[in-house]
Amino acid sequence: ERQEGNTDPNRDFPYDLTNPEACMQSVAARTLNEVFRDHLFQLALTFHGGMEVVGYEWGAPTYEGFKSPDDTAQSVIANAYSRYGGGWATSVPYEYGPMNDVVYGVRGGMEDWAYAGSWDPERVIQCEPRTYGGYPKEKTTYNNSTLRVFNMLVETSNQKIPDKSDLGTSLNLLEGQSEGNGHVARNIRLALLAADLVEPYLSIVSVNELTLSDDIVPLQPSGGLSCQT
């Protein structure tokens, strides 16, 4: 288990901590806190290096051995990240599972904070850091809807600085079995899948007060067929 009380932004958040001086010590954590306070997010990804794993809640030591309330959904999404990312000759598809099982427990972890900070207040403390002139403790008091994010940890490579030959190329970028697959290529696909999962679609219903219909216009003529697939 990684202990509390350092300025690593990855574990600088007010979740599963006891020392109010041990969170929001870094400018990076405070910046993310401001962003999450102002916006509602559905999914998020944090990319790291040191192993090859997609981890999800729980990663808090207090919940070691417990499944999160959303374990089934998180497992399905992590499985999709792993499969769509894929593997290649020197790397297999991502292992995935709860962070406590496939990585290690972390107090103050960003992932658990972003996931449960709004609905598990017993694990949340108000931060009173002394670094950089301090930070208002009121900023670490959250309403019941701000922090409910499926925030997943992606450990991208066993090496912190992987070999250039394993980074991948833009060749058939969206195909996991292509010769261009690699660390960068598969994580671009993984990130695109995350974006697609939140359905950021736009529907244009009118233009200049002209209401548009939902008619579907085929790009090619049917050729006399009664239906197209």
C-alpha positions in Angstrom: 0.0 0.0 0.0 1.2 3.5 -0.9 1.1 5.8 2.1 -0.4 9.3 2.3 1.7 12.5 2.7 3.5 13.2 -0.6 3.1 15.7 -3.4 2.6 13.1 -6.2 -0.6 14.5 -8.0 -1.7 10.9 -8.6 -2.4 10.5 -4.9 -3.0 14.0 -3.8 -6.8 13.9 -3.5 -9.1 13.9 -0.4 -10.2 10.3 -0.5 -9.5 7.6 2.0 -7.1 9.9 3.9 -6.8 11.0 7.5 -4.3 13.8 7.4 -5.8 17.1 6.0 -2.4 18.4 5.1 -1.7 15.4 2.8 -4.0 16.4 -0.1 -4.2 19.2 -2.6 -0.5 19.8 -2.0 0.3 20.1 -5.7 -0.9 22.7 -8.3 -1.8 19.8 -10.6 -4.3 18.3 -8.1 -5.8 21.8 -7.4 -6.2 22.4 -11.1 -8.0 19.1 -11.6 -10.2 19.8 -8.6 -11.3 23.1 -10.0 -12.1 21.4 -13.4 -14.1 18.6 -11.7 -16.0 21.1 -9.5 -17.2 23.1 -12.5 -18.0 20.2 -14.9 -19.9 16.9 -14.8 -17.9 14.1 -16.3 -19.0 10.6 -17.2 -15.8 8.9 -18.1 -12.1 9.8 -17.5 -8.7 8.2 -18.1 -5.4 8.6 -16.4 -2.4 7.4 -18.3 0.7 6.1 -16.5 3.7 3.8 -17.1 5.2 0.9 -15.2 3.0 -2.0 -16.1 0.3 -2.8 -18.7 -3.1 -2.8 -16.9 -6.5 -1.1 -17.1 -7.6 -0.6 -13.5 -10.9 0.6 -12.0 -12.5 1.0 -8.6 -11.7 0.1 -5.9 -8.1 1.2 -5.4 -8.6 2.6 -1.9 -7.0 0.4 0.8 -10.2 0.7 2.9 -12.1 -1.2 0.3 -9.5 -3.9 -0.4 -11.4 -7.1 -1.1 -14.7 -5.3 -1.9 -16.3 -4.7 -5.3 -17.5 -1.2 -6.2 -21.3 -0.8 -6.7 -20.6 -0.4 -10.4 -18.2 -3.3 -10.7 -20.1 -5.0 -13.5 -20.3 -1.9 -15.7 -16.7 -1.0 -15.0 -15.5 -4.5 -15.9 -17.4 -4.5 -19.2 -15.9 -1.1 -20.2 -12.4 -2.1 -19.1 -12.7 -5.3 -21.1 -13.7 -3.2 -24.2 -10.7 -1.0 -23.7 -8.5 -4.0 -23.5 -10.0 -5.7 -26.6 -10.1 -2.6 -28.8 -6.6 -1.6 -27.8 -5.3 -5.0 -28.6 -1.8 -6.4 -28.4 1.1 -7.1 -30.8 4.2 -9.3 -31.0 5.8 -7.9 -27.9 2.8 -7.0 -25.9 -0.5 -8.7 -25.1 -3.9 -6.9 -24.6 -4.3 -5.1 -21.3 -5.0 -7.1 -18.2 -7.9 -5.4 -16.4 -9.5 -5.4 -13.0 -9.9 -3.5 -9.7 -6.9 -1.5 -8.9 -6.5 -3.1 -5.5 -6.2 -6.5 -7.3 -4.1 -5.7 -10.4 -2.1 -2.7 -9.2 -1.9 -1.8 -5.5 -3.9 0.2 -3.0 -3.4 4.0 -2.9 -4.7 6.5 -0.4 -5.7 9.8 -1.9 -5.9 8.3 -5.4 -7.5 10.4 -8.1 -9.5 7.6 -9.6 -11.4 6.7 -6.4 -11.8 10.4 -5.5 -13.4 11.2 -8.9 -15.6 8.1 -8.7 -16.9 8.3 -5.2 -16.2 11.7 -3.7 -19.9 12.8 -4.0 -21.7 9.8 -2.6 -19.2 8.3 -0.1 -18.6 11.4 2.1 -17.3 9.3 5.0 -14.1 8.7 3.0 -13.7 12.4 2.1 -11.8 15.0 4.2 -11.4 18.7 3.8 -7.8 19.4 2.7 -5.6 22.0 4.5 -2.3 21.9 2.6 0.6 24.2 3.5 2.2 24.2 0.1 2.0 27.1 -2.4 0.2 29.4 0.0 -2.4 26.9 1.0 -5.8 26.1 -0.6 -9.3 26.9 0.7 -10.6 23.8 2.5 -14.1 24.6 1.2 -12.9 23.7 -2.2 -12.8 20.0 -1.1 -16.4 20.0 0.0 -18.5 18.5 -2.8 -22.2 18.2 -3.6 -23.9 14.9 -4.3 -23.4 14.9 -8.1 -20.0 16.4 -8.9 -17.8 13.3 -8.4 -19.4 10.2 -10.0 -17.0 9.5 -12.8 -15.9 6.1 -14.1 -12.3 7.3 -13.9 -10.0 4.4 -15.0 -6.3 4.0 -14.6 -4.4 3.0 -17.8 -0.9 1.7 -17.1 0.4 1.8 -20.6 3.8 0.1 -20.6 6.1 -2.1 -18.5 8.9 0.4 -19.3 8.6 4.0 -18.4 10.3 4.9 -21.6 9.3 2.1 -24.1 11.3 1.3 -27.2 10.4 3.5 -30.2 9.7 0.4 -32.3 6.8 -0.5 -29.9 5.1 2.9 -30.1 3.1 2.0 -33.3 2.2 4.0 -36.4 -0.8 5.5 -38.1 -1.1 2.5 -40.4 -4.7 1.2 -40.0 -4.9 3.0 -36.7 -8.4 1.8 -35.9 -7.6 -1.9 -36.4 -6.1 -3.6 -33.4 -4.6 -6.4 -35.4 -2.7 -4.2 -37.8 1.1 -4.1 -38.2 1.0 -0.5 -37.0 -0.2 -1.4 -33.6 1.8 -0.2 -30.6 1.6 1.7 -27.3 0.5 5.0 -28.8 -1.7 3.5 -31.4 -3.7 1.3 -29.0 -4.2 4.1 -26.5 -5.5 6.4 -29.2 -8.1 3.7 -30.0 -8.8 3.3 -26.3 -9.4 7.1 -25.9 -11.6 7.2 -28.9 -13.7 4.4 -27.5 -14.1 6.3 -24.2 -15.2 9.4 -26.1 -17.7 7.3 -28.1 -19.1 5.7 -24.9 -20.3 9.0 -23.7 -22.2 9.5 -27.0 -21.1 13.1 -27.9 -23.4 13.2 -30.8 -25.1 16.3 -32.4 -28.5 16.3 -34.0 -29.4 19.2 -36.2 -33.2 19.7 -36.1 -33.6 23.0 -37.9 -31.7 25.5 -40.0 -32.8 29.2 -40.3 -36.2 28.2 -38.9 -36.6 25.4 -41.4 -37.4 22.2 -39.6 -35.4 19.2 -41.0 -37.0 15.8 -41.4 -35.4 12.5 -40.5 -35.4 11.2 -44.0 -32.6 8.9 -44.8 -31.0 9.5 -48.2 -28.9 6.5 -49.5 -25.4 7.4 -50.7 -25.9 4.9 -53.6 -29.0 3.8 -55.6 -30.6 0.6 -54.4 -30.2 -1.1 -57.8 -33.8 -2.4 -57.6 -33.3 -4.2 -54.3 -36.1 -4.0 -51.8 -33.7 -3.4 -48.9 -30.0 -2.6 -48.2 -27.7 -3.8 -45.5 
